[in-house]
Amino acid sequence: MSDSTPTPASTPLTRDVTVLNRYGIHARPAALLVKTASRFKAEIFIEKNGVKVNAKSIMGLLTIEGNHGARLRLHASGADAAEALDTLAQLFEQRFFED
Amino acid sequence: MWRQADSPKITVAEFFEAGRASLSLDWELNAEKAVGREIKEVALNRPGLTLANFRRHFAYRRVQVLGLAEMTYLASLEPEERIKRVRLLAPAPVIVMSRGRHLPTAFRKAVLEMGVPVMRTRLVTGIFINSATVLLQNMTSPRIRAAGTMVEVNGVGVLLEGEPGIGKSEIALALIKRGHSLVADDTTILTRDSTGCIQGAAVPITREHMEIRGLGIIHVPCLFGIASVRGAMRLDLIIGMRKSTDGREDDIDRTGLDTATRNVLGVPIPLVTVPVAPGRDLTNVVEVAALNQRLRQLGHNSARALDEKLKVALSRKD
């Protein structure tokens, strides 16, 4: 529904991440991602194989099926986009504090 | 009329899973070859002419169906010739045997070598072809993912849109409590079916679940009964929710005279934008919007009817 989303003034930043924890993005990591993403004003999306979901929505995150080893792309636009990407990428690197 | 450029690819394994029950399918041979094997042309073919050794224009990209006639014909050939003819089907994605027939043992070795998956259907050929065509078309219909919660309200399919946290799921929950049902929470898959209607459904993995802030993930039919969820529903109306603190009110319809629409996969869907303010009961608004949409579909536009009355009354005053 691209015609409804307003185009952000700034160009979105992207960052590629890999799902490292064993069980992938199940409910707990999804909740952690949503909580973390929601601290930022930036619009944040997570993409897998061309499917983009809002990083501030837990149900959306569960539908992308981010299994162990999946390569995802983070998109962020807004004032604190760079900081948001750093923080989220760190969560992936730290395996969402699992394993 | 509809181009299928944005259609998803479909593999033999996916076709088998989707049709296993409705087409009563079973594997006969080479099942392990089905994963990742693409059905390049979404149609079925009875390869009678090819088996009769007329090799031009063989629709080899399609699903090949061997029915009573094909099998009887093959049986009439000399054993060696028979196998040669069957080998002509090697480029096909899959072979289907109708009437629950097994592959004759004479062919098994050749077909194993060809590596073409073979399945059986218990249906007769004609019925199988009709049902399989519909199934294949629905599986490959153009689709998009919408960031929105979809509910069924008095028979009207409504997609609630708005940024995360605006209250889509809370409204859906309130509607469920009033006897309406949930189609999909947060993410809705919209497809255009063969009749040109837009159908909404949940992503299979999160179907029947929703997230309510503060409560977490709930399983809707466990709490509210099986009638509280629906598998798929036609999309009749989109309701866009917007924080009214944005201060923009210029695009909020105050009369209902003009019907805005949104283009979804080439189909115009009526669109209503409602401002969200603290204390505003949006459940009621959504319920009335759905009823109003139904009224419009039946040919009655309340705003226009009142406007006509107003015009008549005003012209009398002159």
Contacts between the chains, C-beta under 8 A, distances in Angstrom:
chain1	res1	chain2	res2	distance
A	1	B	144	7.2
A	1	B	146	5.1
A	1	B	147	7.0
A	1	B	148	7.6
A	1	B	161	7.2
A	1	B	262	7.3
A	1	B	264	7.4
A	3	B	262	7.0
A	3	B	263	7.0
A	4	B	161	6.7
A	4	B	240	6.8
A	4	B	262	6.9
A	27	B	217	6.4
A	31	B	216	7.9
A	38	B	164	7.8
A	38	B	165	7.6
A	51	B	145	6.4
A	52	B	145	8.0
A	53	B	145	7.9
A	53	B	147	7.5
A	53	B	187	6.7
A	54	B	147	5.9
A	54	B	164	5.6
A	56	B	164	4.2
A	56	B	165	7.1
A	57	B	147	7.4
A	57	B	164	4.6
A	57	B	186	5.2
A	57	B	187	7.7
A	57	B	211	7.9
A	58	B	186	7.8
A	58	B	211	4.9
A	58	B	217	7.3
A	59	B	185	5.3
A	59	B	186	3.6
A	59	B	187	6.0
A	59	B	206	5.4
A	59	B	209	7.1
A	59	B	210	6.9
A	59	B	211	5.1
A	59	B	217	7.9
A	60	B	147	6.8
A	60	B	186	5.4
A	60	B	187	5.0
A	62	B	205	6.5
A	62	B	206	5.2
A	63	B	187	5.0
A	63	B	203	4.0
A	63	B	205	6.1
A	63	B	206	5.5
A	65	B	205	6.6
